[in-house]
Amino acid sequence: MNALIKVSALAAVLSASAAFAQDYPSTEPSAQGSAQAVDYSKLDANADGSISKDEAKADPTLSAKFMDLDKDKNGTLSSTELSAAKDK
């Protein structure tokens, strides 16, 4: 009987921790392609500190939103514009 209680308690603890872990978003980049998940430095092929329209084509989601994200309409996405997109 004592072993059954210990096993039940352990199962309850493990179940509770798994339930809490599922609800919190990860801060790690994922393969979803969302603005929050993309490592923009990998898209900056010429390492000039911004992402051009051509460089953005490597990420379909970013490419589709490029015109909306390019607030100053200079044809590139700066780190400021990318940060603003991540905060949304």
C-alpha positions in Angstrom: 0.0 0.0 0.0 2.8 2.4 0.9 4.5 1.8 -2.6 1.1 2.5 -4.3 0.9 5.9 -2.5 4.4 6.8 -3.5 3.8 5.9 -7.1 0.6 7.9 -7.2 2.2 10.9 -5.6 5.1 10.8 -8.1 2.7 10.5 -11.0 0.8 13.5 -9.7 3.9 15.6 -9.4 5.1 14.7 -12.9 1.7 15.4 -14.4 1.5 18.8 -12.8 4.9 19.9 -14.0 4.2 18.8 -17.5 0.9 20.7 -17.6 2.6 23.9 -16.5 5.4 23.5 -19.0 2.9 23.3 -22.0 1.4 26.8 -21.4 4.5 28.9 -21.5 5.9 30.1 -24.9 9.5 29.3 -25.6 12.1 32.0 -25.9 14.1 29.8 -28.2 13.7 30.2 -32.0 11.5 27.7 -33.6 10.8 26.5 -37.1 7.4 28.2 -37.2 8.6 31.1 -39.3 6.9 33.8 -37.3 8.4 37.2 -36.7 9.3 36.1 -33.2 11.0 32.9 -34.3 13.3 34.1 -37.1 17.0 34.6 -36.6 17.3 37.7 -38.8 21.1 37.8 -38.7 21.1 34.7 -40.9 19.0 36.5 -43.5 21.4 39.4 -43.6 23.5 37.8 -46.4 25.8 40.8 -47.0 26.2 41.6 -43.3 25.3 45.3 -43.6 23.0 45.2 -40.5 19.7 45.4 -42.4 17.6 43.0 -44.5 16.9 44.0 -48.0 13.8 42.9 -49.9 15.8 40.3 -51.8 17.3 38.9 -48.5 13.8 38.7 -47.0 12.8 36.3 -49.8 14.6 33.6 -47.9 11.8 33.7 -45.3 8.3 33.6 -46.8 6.6 35.1 -43.8 9.0 38.0 -43.6 8.8 38.5 -47.3 5.0 38.7 -47.2 5.1 41.3 -44.4 8.1 43.3 -45.7 6.2 46.3 -47.0 4.3 46.7 -43.7 7.4 46.3 -41.6 9.5 48.7 -43.7 8.1 51.8 -41.8 10.5 54.3 -43.4 10.0 52.8 -46.9 13.7 52.7 -47.7 13.6 49.1 -49.1 15.4 47.6 -46.1 14.4 46.4 -42.6 16.6 47.9 -39.9 17.1 46.3 -36.5 14.6 48.9 -35.1 11.9 47.9 -37.5 12.6 44.2 -36.8 12.4 44.8 -33.1 9.1 46.5 -33.5 7.8 43.5 -35.4 8.9 41.1 -32.7 7.1 43.2 -30.0 3.8 42.9 -31.7 
